[in-house]
């Protein structure tokens, strides 16, 4: 039985190396009452470009690109399909 490619951990070729940079989800959030809406993003980074696969969590101004807060959590397995990364 052939498994379908997992949309979260499938790798693409970037600059001649296999890369995994996939947006897992994004949500609008308000951090405190009266604050403007921020954007919370969860990414899966890994591949030959990165040394360790990580879940990257970032919070930025809605419509902005610069993260105000961010955190990288090292992982060994895909959160969707369970494949070793």
GIQUI-V612945 format. One line per field, one symbol per residue. ss: DSSP state (a for helix, b for strand, c for the rest). A space follows every 50 residues. Layout:
# GIQUI-V612945
ss = ???
This chain:
# GIQUI-V612945
ss = cccccccccccbbbccbbbbbbbbbbbbbccccccccbbbbbbbbbbccc cccbbbbbbbbcccccbbbbbbbbccbccccccbc
